[in-house]
Structure formats: C-alpha cells, structure tokens
Amino acid sequence: MKRGEIMAGQKMSLEEATSARLPFDVAEHIDIEEEKEIKRKVEEYKQARAEHLKTVSKMAFTQQCIDDKIMPLKKQKRIIGKYTYGLKGALFANIKDVPNILYATSFLLFLALVFSTIVTIGCATAINESALLEWVGTTTEEFKATFFHFILPIPFVSLGLFWLNGFFIISIPGEKGFSNDAKEKIEKKAIEERVLPDHIVDVPCKLKRFFAEMLIEYNVIAVEYVSENGAIRLWKETGDNKLFEKDFSGGYYEEEVEYFGTEVEPNKFYNTSDLITEKAEK
C-alpha cells in the first residue's frame, strides 16, 4: 500500500484538525463553485421577477382594455376597411396579401376556359358532320341538344368564374396598399367642410395618418396620452407598447401631439380606429 493511501485512511487528532487548512487550489475551486451557485440563484431570481412583472403588467393591460372598452384588432381593422373602401373593405381588411390559392385558381380556370373553348369549336364543327355522328352512334338532333345544353355553356361559365376570381384578387389591397389608401382617405376627409361635435376627440390629420399606419401595419389597437411627459404610448393587442415622445420623428408631430393632449383624458386608452374615424369621445 502506498504512503498517500495510508495517510488518507488515518484519522487526524483534534490538534491536527484545528491547525489544518485547505490547499490553495482546493480552496480556489470551492470559491469558484460557490460563486457560480450564487450567480445562478441571482439569475433565477431575476428571471422569476421579470416573468412576474410581465404577468402583472399583462393583467393590468387587459383590465384597462376592458375598462376603456378597447376593441379587438380584427374588428378595428374592419372598421378602417369600411371607412376606406366601403363594404368590401370590411371583408378584405384582415387579409395581408392575396392568398396563393386565388392565383392557382385563376390559372386552372384559364386552362379550363382554353380547353372548353377548343372543345366547343370542335363540337360546333361536328354538328353538320352527319356521317361522323352516325359513326359515333348518335343523331344530329341528339348531338345538338347535348351541345347547346352542356358543352356550349362551359366556356362562358369558365369565363365568368375567371372574372369573378380576378375581381377578388384586385379587391384585396394588401397590408401596404390598405395603409396607403387609408391615409389618402384621411387626408381627403380632412379638407371637407364639416362640424365636429364638442364631445368628440379632435385628432389632427397628421396624427390620424400615423395612427392608421400603426394600426394596419403594426397592429396597434390603443393609444394613450402620457401626461407626465406629454408623450403618446401605443399599445398592441399582446400588451407590448412603445412610447413616442412629442418630438419624435424630428419634431414633425410635436404641435399635433400637444394639441392631442388637450383633447383626450390623460393615461386613458382610446381605440385607434375610433380616433381615426372621429368616434372617440372625450
């Protein structure tokens, strides 16, 4: 047996134990492990606290949305769609882009139109070929009845469906087109001579255009005026938010934000669509 193994198996006396100390390398290793454990616990605490605050914040946001009657995103987009395009806008407002299936359907309908047209022309030519019809096993009268009742309508039906599908395609503006058209509608509305009731929030045209872009392209459902610093906070349906100081965008909206602050109740949520369509009440 080796000397090191004999010493390891021996018991130390009280005097030896009192005067014993850990070697430098061992002590350093223990300190590092303790430091890692402390850091791990600190990180766990930070993550748990962040999750807790996020949950509390989400609950507070949800409750304020209920208190201030904030509408869902899809409903607000339908409102702006109808405001911009009329009835069809309410139908297509929540479609970001033209679905690929519509393009595929158009292609198939086009092929059907071409094929049915060729078949119809060929059958029309065969009507007067009595010998051919006899060989096929039918009469001219029977073939004419079949042709006019079943074959001839197919190209016209295909053409009608092709046009209808094309109408759907061109009617869907897409997210960016929807945003641009809404801003154009807002600008036209701004120069109309009209009277705004005293109980309705007056939102400057520049801010309306900005809110429309935020709603359509960035899913902002609520606008809040922060009285502490004269800024506006925009809220998404998820509870995520962003603060815009009154001099944001190089001060382009500064005068409008200051005026907006005099029209609304501080720290209250307003539906983005209501502010755009002049339905938000003071």
N, C-alpha and C positions, 0 to 999 in steps of 0.2 A: 504493500500500500504506500502511496506517495505521501510526502510530508504535508503537502497542501490539503490532502483529503483528511489526514489525521487532525490537523488544526481546525478544519471546518467542522469536524464532529465533536470537538471539545467544547465544554461549557465555560463561559467567562465568569470570573468571580465578580462580586459587587464592585470591588475597587477597579477592576479592569473595565467593567461596563460603564462606570461613571466617567472614566477618563477616555473612553473610546470615542471616535469621531468618524464620520463618513469620509471616504476618499474624495478628492476634488471632482473627479469625473462622475462618480456616482451621485454626489450632491447636485452637480450641474444638471444631470439627466433628470433628477426628480424635480428640480425647479422648473425646467422646461415643460415637463408634463403637467405640473400644477398650473403653469401659466397658460398652457393650451386649454386646459379644462375651464379655467376662469373665462378666457376669451369665448369659448364655446357657449358657456352659460349666458354671457353678456349678449352674444348674437341671438341666441334662442329667445332671450327676453325682449330684445329689440324687435324681432320678427313677430312675436306674440302680441306686443304692444301695437305694432303697425297694423296687424290684422284686426285687433280690437278697435282701434281708432277708425279703420276703414269701415268696419261693420256699423259702428255708432254713426259715422258720417252718412253711410248709405241709408240707415234708418231715419235719420233726421231729414235727409233729402227727400225720401219717399213720403214722409209725413208732411213736409212743406208742399210737395206737389199735390197731395190730397187737399190740404188746407186752401191752397191757391187755385185749385181746380185746373191743374195742368193736364192737357190732353196728350194722348199717345202720339208718337212720331208719325205713324202712318196716317192717322186722322188729320193731323196738321198739314201733312203734305197733300192730302186730298183736297183740303180747303184751299191751299195755294194753287193747286192744279185747276180747280174750278174757277178760282179768281183769275187765273191766267188764260185758260183755254176754253172755259165753259164746261159743259157736262163731260165731254170726252177727257178733259184734264183730270177729272176726279177718278176716271177709270185707269189712266196710264201714269198717274203721278208717282206711284211707288215702284215703277219699273225703271231700273237704272239704265239698261241697254236693251236693244232689240234682241229677243231670245233667238238663238241659233236655229231653233226648230221652225221658226217662221221663214227663215231663208231656205231651209231644206224643203219646207212645204211648197214654197214658191217654185223651186227647181223641179220638184216632182209634178206640180200642176202644169208647168210649162212643157215638160216632156209628154204629159197626158194630152195636152192641147195639140201639140205637133202630131203625135201618133194618131189621135182620134180624127184630126183633120185629113191626114193621108188616107185613113181607112174610109172616111166619109166620101172623099173624092173618088176613091176606087169603087165603092159600092154604088155611087151615083152613076158611074160609067157603066157598071154591070147591069143596070136596070133594063137597058134595051137589048142586052145580050140574052135572048130567049133560049138559044141553044145551050149556052153555058149554064143558065138557070135550070134547064131540064137535066143537064148532066149532074148538077149539084143535088137535084131531087126536089125542086120547088118550082112554083109557078111565078109568073111576073107579078100577079096581084098579091100573092103571099109575101114575096120579097119586098114589094113597095110598102106594104103595111108594116113589116118589120123595120124597114129603113126609116120611114117617117116617125114611127113611134119610139124606136130605141136607138138607132145609130145616129141619125141626124142631130138629135138634141145634145149628144155627148160633147162635141166641141164647144157649143155655147155654154153648157154648164161648166166645163173646164175653164173657159174664158172668164165667166162670172166669178168663179171661186178664186181664180188667179188675181183678178182685180180687187176682190174683197181682201185677200191676203196682203196685197200690196198696200191697200188702204191702212190696214193695221200697222204695217211696217213704217209707213211715213207718218202715222199719227203718234208714234212713240218718240218723243223728243230726245230721250236720253237725259242723264243727270245734268250734264253741262249745258245742253240746249235748253232744258227746263229752267235752269238757273238764269241763263241769259234772257230768255223770254219773260220770265217773271220780273226781272229788273227793268226790262223795257216797258212792261205793263205798268209798273210802279211809277216810272218816270212820266209816262203819258197821263196817268191818273193825277199826278202832282200838279199839272198845269191846268186841269179842269176847274172851272169856277164852281165852287160848292161851299156849303156852310157845314162846319163840323160842330156837333152838339157839345155843350160845355162838359158833359160827364165823360166824354171820350178822350183818351190819351192822344195828343197830337205828336206824331213822330215825324221828324224831318225826312224828306225823300232820300237823302244820302244814307241815313241810318236804316231806313226800310230796305233799301237795296242791299246793304251789308247784312242785315238780318235774314233776308231771303237767301242769300248765298250761304250763310251759316246753317240755315235750316235744311236746304235742299242738298248741299254738298257735304256738310259736316254733321248733320243730324242734331242740331241744337234745338231743343224744344222749349227752353225757358230763358228769359232774360231778367236779370236782377240789377237794379241800380244800387251800388255800394256807396252809402252816404259818407262813410269815414274818409274816403279819398276821392270821391267824385268820379268813380270808375264804373264800368259795367262788367258784370260777370255773366258768362254764357254757360248754360248747363246742357249736357247731353242726357239722353234717357238713361244711360248707365250710371249717372251720378258724377261722371267726370266733368270738370269745369275749367274754365280759363278766364283769368282776369285781364281786362283791357283798360289800361289807364286812359284818361281822357285825351292824352296827347299821342295815343298810339297811331301808327301809320303816318308818322311825321306831322302829327297835329292836324291831319286832313279832316278828322271828325270832331275836333275839340269843341268848337262852337255848338255843334249839334248835340254832343253828349251833355254839355252844360244845360242846354235848353231841355233836353230829355229829362234831366234830373229834376226840373221844376214841374214836370207833368205827371210823374209817377210817385208812388209811395216808396220810400227807401226800403231796401232789403226785403222786398216782396217779389215773388215770382210772377212773371207775365208770360202767357203763351206767345211764342214767337209769331205764330200765324195771326193772332188777334192784333198784335202791334202793326203788322203789315197791312191787314185788311180793315183797319180802323174800327175794331170791335172791342179793344181793351178799354175797360172802364177805370176811371181814376179811383 
